[in-house]
């Protein structure tokens, strides 16, 4: 999951995933709330997670984000009607 998180975040920031170090501060990287919403939406979709925004409130770094996302519950699939 770590590799996928880095790839998604890097794509939205137009940078290389390898440049995202664990101690990189999210507030320094993501200064536009629209970009942040896009990152969270894609993470939720691609990783099939129910992302709880409350659990992300205290996340400050890429490393902390990866740990928080790893601990989240997979999303349940809804039937297509």
FIGURO-254003 format. One line per field, with one value per residue: x, y, z of N, C-alpha, C in turn. Coordinates in nm, 4 decimals, padded with zeros to 6 digits, always signed. Last residue first. Layout:
nx <- c(X|...)
ny <- c(Y|...)
nz <- c(Z|...)
cax <- c(X|...)
cay <- c(Y|...)
caz <- c(Z|...)
cx <- c(X|...)
cy <- c(Y|...)
cz <- c(Z|...)
***
This chain:
nx <- c(-02.7116|-02.4347|-02.3764|-02.0852|-01.8354|-01.6824|-01.3388|-01.1319|-01.0381|-00.6981|-00.4267|-00.3209|-00.3653|-00.1767|+00.0665|+00.0547|+00.0607|+00.3140|+00.4661|+00.3928|+00.2671|+00.0479|-00.2672|-00.4869|-00.7008|-00.7589|-00.9767|-01.1672|-01.2067|-01.1699|-01.2228|-01.2546|-01.0816|-00.9623|-00.7575|-00.8931|-01.0749|-00.9134|-00.7297|-00.9037|-00.9870|-00.7431|-00.6703|-00.8832|-00.8463|-00.5985|-00.6719|-00.8353|-00.6597|-00.3222|-00.0850|+00.0987|+00.3575|+00.3298|+00.1463|+00.2919|+00.6381|+00.8255|+00.9199|+00.9325|+00.9538|+00.9067|+01.0593|+00.9510|+00.7441|+00.7972|+00.5105|+00.2458|+00.0647|-00.0684|+00.1452|+00.2069|-00.0204|+00.0078|+00.2577|+00.2199|+00.0222|+00.1622|+00.3593|+00.2002|+00.0814)
ny <- c(-00.2021|-00.3403|-00.3397|-00.2054|-00.3158|-00.1379|-00.0590|-00.1574|+00.0650|+00.1687|+00.1381|+00.2562|+00.5244|+00.5643|+00.5152|+00.7202|+00.9444|+00.9241|+00.9680|+01.2306|+01.4032|+01.4510|+01.3841|+01.4591|+01.3916|+01.1370|+01.0610|+01.2186|+01.1008|+00.7786|+00.6068|+00.2991|+00.1975|+00.1167|+00.2365|+00.3946|+00.5489|+00.6706|+00.8027|+00.9803|+01.1390|+01.2446|+01.3965|+01.5792|+01.7173|+01.8366|+02.0094|+02.1783|+02.3019|+02.3376|+02.2541|+01.9973|+02.0222|+02.1343|+01.9657|+01.7258|+01.7003|+01.4083|+01.1775|+00.9957|+01.1704|+01.1730|+01.1142|+00.8941|+00.9973|+01.3231|+01.5406|+01.6436|+01.5947|+01.3737|+01.1902|+01.1690|+01.0332|+00.7916|+00.6951|+00.6649|+00.4657|+00.2534|+00.2017|+00.1203|-00.1195)
nz <- c(-00.9585|-00.8164|-00.4604|-00.3146|-00.0949|+00.1679|+00.2097|+00.4861|+00.7455|+00.8167|+00.8473|+00.6243|+00.6809|+00.8862|+00.7499|+00.5586|+00.7250|+00.8377|+00.6025|+00.5381|+00.8347|+00.9977|+01.1195|+01.2594|+01.0837|+01.0082|+01.1475|+01.0228|+00.7717|+00.6887|+00.4017|+00.3237|+00.0254|-00.2221|-00.3441|-00.5327|-00.3678|-00.1737|-00.3375|-00.4692|-00.2507|-00.1610|-00.3892|-00.4060|-00.1679|-00.2256|-00.4289|-00.2828|-00.1066|-00.1530|-00.0619|+00.0135|+00.1290|+00.3772|+00.4931|+00.5089|+00.5303|+00.5149|+00.6275|+00.4140|+00.0980|-00.2191|-00.4355|-00.5539|-00.7127|-00.8472|-00.8955|-00.9063|-00.7153|-00.8049|-00.8063|-00.5341|-00.4407|-00.5859|-00.4980|-00.2201|-00.2262|-00.3463|-00.1545|+00.0644|+00.0000)
cax <- c(-02.8517|-02.4790|-02.4177|-02.2297|-01.8810|-01.7698|-01.4761|-01.1658|-01.1208|-00.8396|-00.5118|-00.3040|-00.4417|-00.3193|+00.0278|+00.0607|-00.0550|+00.1966|+00.4791|+00.3615|+00.3702|+00.1301|-00.1606|-00.3568|-00.6835|-00.6499|-00.8518|-01.1330|-01.1329|-01.2319|-01.1309|-01.3447|-01.0859|-01.0878|-00.7216|-00.7910|-01.1181|-01.0310|-00.6837|-00.8358|-01.0850|-00.8225|-00.5826|-00.8552|-00.9704|-00.6109|-00.5758|-00.8939|-00.7564|-00.4516|-00.1299|-00.0363|+00.3383|+00.4256|+00.1074|+00.1821|+00.5168|+00.7788|+00.9074|+00.8385|+01.0159|+00.8211|+01.0931|+01.0720|+00.7128|+00.8327|+00.6477|+00.3368|+00.1570|-00.1461|+00.0750|+00.3033|+00.0119|-00.1121|+00.2330|+00.3210|-00.0053|+00.0447|+00.3993|+00.2871|+00.0000)
cay <- c(-00.2310|-00.2559|-00.4073|-00.1976|-00.2929|-00.2464|-00.0199|-00.1613|-00.0465|+00.1918|+00.0944|+00.1118|+00.4600|+00.5841|+00.4331|+00.5803|+00.9209|+00.9127|+00.8436|+01.1213|+01.3646|+01.5640|+01.3344|+01.4806|+01.5279|+01.2029|+00.9910|+01.2466|+01.2261|+00.8570|+00.7003|+00.3982|+00.2253|+00.0589|+00.1449|+00.2978|+00.4688|+00.5946|+00.7018|+00.8749|+01.0670|+01.1583|+01.2904|+01.4863|+01.6429|+01.7420|+01.9016|+02.1033|+02.2060|+02.3646|+02.3841|+02.0194|+01.9628|+02.1950|+02.1058|+01.7377|+01.7572|+01.5252|+01.2935|+00.9730|+01.1069|+01.1832|+01.2380|+00.8746|+00.9306|+01.1818|+01.5141|+01.6513|+01.7057|+01.4965|+01.2241|+01.2284|+01.1679|+00.8755|+00.7185|+00.7593|+00.5966|+00.3102|+00.2415|+00.2378|+00.0000)
caz <- c(-00.9928|-00.9281|-00.5848|-00.3326|-00.2328|+00.1228|+00.1765|+00.3428|+00.7014|+00.7870|+00.9580|+00.6394|+00.5745|+00.9123|+00.8662|+00.5156|+00.6378|+00.9247|+00.6783|+00.4459|+00.7376|+00.9547|+01.0324|+01.3227|+01.1351|+00.9362|+01.1772|+01.1624|+00.7815|+00.7951|+00.4656|+00.3835|+00.1691|-00.1724|-00.2358|-00.5765|-00.4818|-00.1347|-00.2420|-00.5453|-00.3333|-00.0724|-00.3377|-00.5163|-00.1894|-00.1140|-00.4573|-00.3943|-00.0528|-00.2153|-00.0138|-00.0382|-00.0030|+00.2851|+00.4748|+00.4137|+00.5890|+00.4396|+00.7156|+00.5241|+00.2145|-00.1007|-00.3646|-00.4740|-00.5853|-00.8495|-00.8537|-01.0220|-00.6889|-00.7834|-00.9305|-00.6267|-00.3909|-00.5994|-00.6409|-00.2719|-00.1650|-00.4113|-00.2896|+00.0733|+00.0000)
cx <- c(-02.8811|-02.6202|-02.4595|-02.2658|-02.0323|-01.8188|-01.5563|-01.3130|-01.1449|-00.9070|-00.6615|-00.3972|-00.4348|-00.4044|-00.1215|+00.0182|-00.0597|+00.0714|+00.3597|+00.3667|+00.3204|+00.2286|-00.0834|-00.2394|-00.5445|-00.6205|-00.7322|-00.9999|-01.0890|-01.1512|-01.2075|-01.2548|-01.2009|-01.0990|-00.8441|-00.7584|-01.0184|-01.0734|-00.7996|-00.7824|-01.0190|-00.9233|-00.6630|-00.7696|-00.9517|-00.7368|-00.5868|-00.8023|-00.8227|-00.5510|-00.2656|-00.0896|+00.2051|+00.4032|+00.2056|+00.1432|+00.4096|+00.6457|+00.8632|+00.8172|+00.9129|+00.8820|+01.0085|+01.1102|+00.8343|+00.8014|+00.6732|+00.4831|+00.2562|-00.0565|+00.0001|+00.2370|+00.1056|-00.0835|+00.1143|+00.2945|+00.0925|+00.0121|+00.2825|+00.3233|+00.0861)
cy <- c(-00.1820|-00.2950|-00.3068|-00.2695|-00.2936|-00.2135|-00.1426|-00.1257|-00.0431|+00.0686|+00.1082|+00.0569|+00.3082|+00.5137|+00.4430|+00.4884|+00.7753|+00.8839|+00.8197|+00.9883|+01.2539|+01.5297|+01.4532|+01.4293|+01.5549|+01.3430|+01.0524|+01.1813|+01.2599|+00.9852|+00.7884|+00.4932|+00.3180|+00.0734|+00.0775|+00.1943|+00.3576|+00.4989|+00.6112|+00.7652|+00.9536|+01.0765|+01.1926|+01.3696|+01.5400|+01.6563|+01.7948|+01.9868|+02.1235|+02.2589|+02.4233|+02.1497|+02.0005|+02.1464|+02.1801|+01.8835|+01.7777|+01.5723|+01.4210|+01.0962|+01.0943|+01.1035|+01.2573|+00.9987|+00.9139|+01.1185|+01.3634|+01.6392|+01.7279|+01.6185|+01.3563|+01.2716|+01.2390|+01.0185|+00.8122|+00.7946|+00.7000|+00.4493|+00.3088|+00.2912|+00.1263)
cz <- c(-01.1312|-00.9644|-00.6902|-00.4617|-00.2362|-00.0168|+00.1364|+00.3202|+00.5508|+00.7287|+00.9287|+00.7472|+00.5852|+00.8072|+00.8930|+00.6298|+00.5945|+00.8424|+00.7691|+00.5200|+00.6446|+00.8443|+00.9779|+01.2405|+01.1912|+00.9882|+01.1054|+01.1985|+00.9245|+00.8142|+00.5636|+00.4607|+00.2041|-00.0209|-00.1747|-00.4697|-00.5160|-00.2455|-00.2014|-00.4537|-00.4106|-00.1533|-00.2532|-00.4718|-00.3003|-00.1289|-00.3492|-00.4318|-00.1630|-00.1695|-00.0709|+00.0193|-00.0664|+00.1421|+00.3843|+00.3895|+00.4818|+00.4972|+00.6434|+00.6116|+00.3268|+00.0144|-00.2388|-00.3942|-00.4939|-00.7136|-00.8627|-00.9816|-00.8036|-00.7610|-00.9161|-00.7572|-00.4886|-00.5548|-00.6616|-00.4179|-00.2190|-00.3572|-00.3633|-00.0654|+00.0000)
***
